[in-house]
Amino acid sequence: MIRKTKNAPLVINLDGPAGNVFSLMNNAKRLAREIGYPFEKQNTICEKMMSGDYANAVRTFDKYFGEYVVLETTNEELLTGISPI
């Protein structure tokens, strides 16, 4: 089947393999380049993602890329326990 491209946001399931921190960081680097962030900002985002635990990495990713990417999870801690950075 061939269909017209939709402008749907990228969806990342945090409960699956795409949700591990290394995959999130790779996505952050790729998205930062695609958005046109300068190299220094790309590095800053990754440094902020690495500066804490997994929840911090997810919060940081969402802060910078939330308008482009939907993060899905069944992890209640991530759903309710994430406060803004």
Secondary structure, DSSP 4 states (H G I P E B T S, - for coil): ---PPP-PPEEEETTSGGGSHHHHHHHHHHHHHHHT--HHHHHHHHHHHHTS-HHHHHHHHHHHHTTTEEEE---HHHHHSPPP-
